[in-house]
Amino acid sequence: MKQFVRAFLVLLGLSLVVSPALSDPPAERYAPGRALIADIDRIVTPNGVQETFEATLGGARQVVNVRGADRSNPIIVFIHGGPGAVEIPIAWSFQRPWEDYFTVVQYDQRGAGKSYRLNDPEKLAPTLTFERYRDDAIELIELIRKRYCKRKVILLGHSWGSAVGLGVAAKRPDLLYAYVGVGQVIDWRENERVGMAWALDQARRRGNAQAIAEIEALKPYPDSGPFIIDKADSWRKWAIGWGSLAAYRSDADFYLHASRLSPEYTPDDLRAWDEGSAYTVKTLWPRLANLSFSKLHEVGVPVVMLIGRQDHTTTASLADAWMKNLRSKKKMIWFEHSAHLPMIEEPGRFVDALVHDVRPLAGE
């Protein structure tokens, strides 16, 4: 599972540190728990929806999951992070309350999770670009609008998915009621620069000579030289222990381990997630070095940011500065006791924000 954890933590989190508890357990150990959660989470309302299907987006087969207690509710399309860090196997731990107010659509992006084994990795590799992921999301939204008879959707992007989501909002605002950013990426290289500086400052405050030496040795990254995942991992492995991913925590095991109990993912699916995460992040990371929204000052839809005050994975201050310069309708909502995962660090406040600040924008 080491490759899975590494890839998952890169932009969704961050570290090479692998807990022994993350080794593959016997599948039957968690089967009773998965069955219980499946029953608890089952949608039983007469007008509800609970389905998983396959869609071809941009020529690549991808798995789509849809859940909601009432089809008349507005739709949220959730774009997961990573690259390759799928949310479907973790969603059971935080998403169920959303489903009383929204129909929630999640999908495993090209090369990720269940979608990984549906396509030839060698043929897929050249297509792993920001533009292709953005356009996949647009195709999915078009499909969802038609399938569920909706004029528009709410788009929510988390971490890497926030770059994809903001790209969609900039290109096709006509498809959206609103864009919601969580762990928002604004400038890929600048995020590395600021995050690495924060980690170095933390190392110095703690007098951690090993961390100081390892982080300083990475220079001139990220300003020049190879822009590769190994460089990113090398400072992130320290930052995660200082709360950059989950506030007040030295790891994200509480989040990662939730996938073991997922009723949506089998042990084989989890292994596919592992393989796909390693594949996508290694392939895509160098292609993201110059991805930036710093010059985007207007978006044709309302923008709501749900940001953890202590997020140093996708640095909160960069999203804050960008929002201050945004000329569109906007709202910044801070989660004081969260870092990169506010939907599970402060789940009650997160649902409250979705219901009271986001849902009214749909006008349904």
Secondary structure as GFF3:
##gff-version 3
##sequence-region A 1 364
A	DSSP	alpha_helix	2	11	.	.	.	ID=ss1
A	DSSP	three_ten_helix	20	22	.	.	.	ID=ss2
A	DSSP	three_ten_helix	27	29	.	.	.	ID=ss3
A	DSSP	alpha_helix	31	41	.	.	.	ID=ss4
A	DSSP	beta_strand	49	57	.	.	.	ID=ss5
A	DSSP	beta_strand	60	68	.	.	.	ID=ss6
A	DSSP	beta_strand	75	79	.	.	.	ID=ss7
A	DSSP	three_ten_helix	91	93	.	.	.	ID=ss8
A	DSSP	three_ten_helix	96	100	.	.	.	ID=ss9
A	DSSP	beta_strand	103	108	.	.	.	ID=ss10
A	DSSP	three_ten_helix	113	118	.	.	.	ID=ss11
A	DSSP	alpha_helix	121	124	.	.	.	ID=ss12
A	DSSP	three_ten_helix	125	127	.	.	.	ID=ss13
A	DSSP	alpha_helix	130	147	.	.	.	ID=ss14
A	DSSP	beta_strand	153	158	.	.	.	ID=ss15
A	DSSP	alpha_helix	160	171	.	.	.	ID=ss16
A	DSSP	three_ten_helix	173	175	.	.	.	ID=ss17
A	DSSP	beta_strand	176	182	.	.	.	ID=ss18
A	DSSP	alpha_helix	188	206	.	.	.	ID=ss19
A	DSSP	alpha_helix	209	216	.	.	.	ID=ss20
A	DSSP	alpha_helix	229	239	.	.	.	ID=ss21
A	DSSP	three_ten_helix	240	242	.	.	.	ID=ss22
A	DSSP	alpha_helix	253	256	.	.	.	ID=ss23
A	DSSP	three_ten_helix	257	261	.	.	.	ID=ss24
A	DSSP	alpha_helix	267	284	.	.	.	ID=ss25
A	DSSP	three_ten_helix	285	288	.	.	.	ID=ss26
A	DSSP	beta_strand	303	308	.	.	.	ID=ss27
A	DSSP	alpha_helix	316	325	.	.	.	ID=ss28
A	DSSP	beta_strand	330	335	.	.	.	ID=ss29
A	DSSP	alpha_helix	342	345	.	.	.	ID=ss30
A	DSSP	alpha_helix	347	353	.	.	.	ID=ss31
A	DSSP	pi_helix	354	358	.	.	.	ID=ss32
A	DSSP	three_ten_helix	359	362	.	.	.	ID=ss33
###
